Amino acid sequence: MLRTLMSPRGAVTAPHHLAAQAGAGVLRDGGNAVEAMVAAAATIAVVYPHMNSIGGDGFWLISRPGKAPVAIDACGRSAALATQDWYARQGHAAAIPTRGPLAANTVAGAVSGWKLALEQVGTKLPLRRLLDDAIWYASVGTPVTQSQVDYTTKFLGELGTQPGYGATFLHDGRLPRAGALQRFPALGETLSRLARDGLDDYYRGGIAQAIAAELERLGSPVRADDLARHQASVVRPLAVELSAGTLYNLPPPTQGLASLMILALFDRIRGDARLDSFEHVHGLVEATKQAFLVRNRHVCDPAVMRADPASFLLDDALAERARAIDPRRARAWPEPAIKGDTVWMGAADKDGCMVSYIQSVYWEFGSGVVLADTGINWQNRGASFSLDPASHLLLAPGRKPFHTLNPALARLNDGREMVYGNMGGDGQPQSQAAVFSRHVLFGQDLQQAVSAPRWLLGRTWGDMSVSLKVESRLDPAVVAALRDAGHDVEIVEPYSDLVGHAGALVRGGGVISGAADPRSDGVVATY
């Protein structure tokens, strides 16, 4: 996409065009933005399976005119059996495996989030209508994307031996071909059962029993009781005031705090910085370092978090962090990076409801375990737990794992409202900051703000280095200035997947404007 698309009625943006169109179809049929998002979420779980599934988690921000934003935490907790001793008995006393049944140690919360979000706003259409497109694509077929081929190829060595993976994602034992139809009949039947029996069946019905039985048979610690105990919850979003308006994001266990801190810090130090100048990029990178110092030391299950996350957003705390930023020199950066792959999507309807939503299985294809009876690819989010008793991320039964996921929302002083987000581990808050600052603080066209060259401090999409990765399209003079300031700059290809897939919707003046990332397979679907 080269231009921002606009509509007076409704819009959905997603990193896969079929998901965006599924959501827009629900809007055309009279559904609201939340219903459109459920349709998009179900569809993208089928058509973009390397990035997410209904075996993962999800987080929502929902905004309606005249009401405070609503945040929904649909994060699954660790299984009751998931203890340090249990892993030691399986021969893993030092660390949780990152793939396979032992990595599938948390409940998948995404479907519970769909249910709670629909309950929050009410429904206009039957559940079957919301799941129709996903059921069709799973049963009849959807074309394999080049992105799926690339990541299947890259990680086949660690995924190919996992239960159910080859039978589901390989074609007669071979790598899939881009454009070839792939079908997921078992997943299609599961989605059909959810449409017929209700979303709660995933946790307390026949689907739950099938999930639990197969996970136990494969060696996962997750049991039927873990599923039955699970509930998504409405939580209070974190918020911070900027010169341009109020920003909202999810509280822990997500890294929403980091997203808010980056922009709040940059707003304090930007001075007379120009769009995509050294001062702009350097300022955001150094703000990212300060935010990640807080995130890496504190963010975890809120029930055991030792600090109040809102305290880091107070004026005095932000001022102290801002003073630690050198406007000309890069801070040394040895901090470990965080891995994660995800989808972000946004929706807006004619009545003023806007949704920012993110859904993930953690790493590409999650644990790699695909349950044959239900067709569900299970996440490996619980691999982010630590088995070190001194760690704030220590594994314990019933704990929420740390999440890179964080959907963003802004209510601006000029009356506009914006939902925005990005996929990709450490890159999520950084790309959010790039897109928001470009469009809101510097006035760049929305689509150009998404398409423009971005950067990434740390890793995402399979690279564990902590260098500052910069797309080659960034101004060479700015790149040189970054190097001179002490940044460990690594040039990556233009429109690189490394910086993730961003998107945004902005409502203002009776018009909804939308942007999708040219790095993805996505579009903005309007009506």
Secondary structure, 3 states (H helix, E strand, C coil): CCCCEEECCCEEEECEHHHHHHHHHHHHCCCCHHHHHHHHHHHHHHHCCCCCCCECEEEEEEECCCCCCEEEEECCCECCCCCHHHHHHCCCCCCCCCCCCCCCCECCCHHHHHHHHHHHHCCCCCHHHHHHHHHHHHHHCEECCHHHHHHHHHHHHHHCCCCCHHHHHCECCECCCCCCEECCHHHHHHHHHHHHHCCCHHHHCHHHHHHHHHHHHHCCCCCHHHHHHCCCEEECCEEEEECCEEEEECCCCECHHHHHHHHHHHHHHCCCCCCCCHHHHHHHHHHHHHHHHHHHHHCCCCCCCCCCHHHHHCHHHHHHHHHCCCCCCCCCCCCCCCCCEEEEEEEECCCCCEEEEEEEEECCCCCCCEECCCCEEECCHHHHCECCCCCCCECCCCCCCCECCCCEEEEECCCCEEEEEECCCCHHHHHHHHHHHHHHHCCCCHHHHHHCCCEEECCECCECCCCEEEECCCCHHHHHHHHHCCCCEEEECCCCHHHCCEEEEEEECCEEEEEECCCCECEEEEC
